Amino acid sequence: MNFDIAPTSPIPIYKQIVEQVRRMVASGQLKPGDDLPSVRAVALHHAINPMTVSKAYSMLETEGLLTRRRGVGMAVADAQPAMSARDKAAMLRPALQAAAQTARQLGYSPADALRLFEQCLNDTPTKEDHD
């Protein structure tokens, strides 16, 4: 499992990690008991400060989303409440609003923007997309 980290994003890296873990748990990509990569592994893979990863993991542990396993690392906590469609939509909405603003600024019609979004949804991610 790799995170999609955008170092040039205005969103702090620790928040990028937190949001991605929340989304993966909400979608079922990460299930209770699944291990997360170690702080060191994430930091080395993305060339970021280990304290950044540690901060993200600690925040998720405080929320009850992750649990610390002594000598093993972090894992998804056992008791995860099911997310409603409304909760999932609330997580997706900010990204869609930003994409809509970008589409308007570029002069896309709603129909063309929707067509492009649908193409993006149907694109199969390549290995390079996750490295």
N, C-alpha and C positions, 0 to 999 in steps of 0.2 A: 504494500500500500504506500503510495506516494501522495504528497500534498501538491497542489498546484499553487506555488508561491510566486507572487508577482512583486519583486523587490521595488519596482518603480511605482507601484500603486500607492495612492494616498492613504489606503487602509493599512494600518500597522500589521506587520507580519504575524504577530501573535493573534490578532483578531481574525486574520485570514485562516489560520489553523483552527481556531475555535469554531468559526462559522462552518468550515468544511466538515469538521467532526460532527457538529450538530446536524448538518444536512445528511451526512452518511448514516447516522443513527436513525434519523427521522424516516429515511427512505428504506431502511432495512439492509443497506449495504454493509453496515457494521451491526453485528448482533451481540446481545449480552454474552460476555465471556471472551469476545474477540480481543486479541492483543493488539495494541498499537505499537508502531515502531518506537524504538528507544529514543530518548532525547538526543543522545549522541549520534545515532544513525540519521535522524532527521536533520540535525545541524550540519553534519558532514555532507549529506546528499545535496543540501540546498545552499551550502556555504553561508550559514547564518549562525549567530551566537546561540550556544546551547541554552543560555538564560531565557532567550526569547521563546524557545520551544517549551522549556520548563514552566514559564509563566502561563502559556496557553493550557498546558496539561493541568496545572494547579487550578486554574479557573474552572476548567471542566470537572475537575474532582470536587471542587467546592459546590458546583451546581448539582452534583450527584450523578453526572453523566458518566464519569470515569471512576474507577477504583484502583488504588495502588496495591500491587501484589509484591510483597516483600521479596527482593532478590530476582523478580521476574520483570517488573515494570508496570505499565499502565494497561488496563483492560476496560472494556465497556462494562459498566455496572449492570448487575443482574436485573434490577427492577426498573424497567423503562416504561413510563406511561405511553400509551398509544397516542400518536399525534393525529389530530383531526385534519380534515382537508382544509379547513380554515387556517389552522396553524401552519400547515405546509405552504399555503398560498401567501401567508404573511411573511414567510421566510424568502419566498421567490420574488415577491412584489418589488423590493428595492432594486434588484438587478434588472427587472423588466422596465421599471421606470427610467433607470439610467440608459438602458438600450433604446427606449422610446425617445428620450431626449436627444440622444446621438443621431438616431434615424431622422428626426425632424431637422436637426442642424445640418445634416448632409442632404436634405431635400428629398428624402424617400417618401413616397406615398405610403399610406397605411397598407395598401394591398401589396406593394413591393416589399415593404419591411416584413410583413407577415410571411410572404413567400420565402424570403431569405432566412427568417427565423425557423421556418419549417425545415428548410434544407439543413440548417445547423443542427436541429433536433435529430434529423435522420442520418447525419454524418456518423460514420463509425470511427471512434477515436483510434488513432494509431499509437504504437508504443512510444513514439517521439512526443506525443501530446502529454504523456505522463512522466517523462523523464526530465 
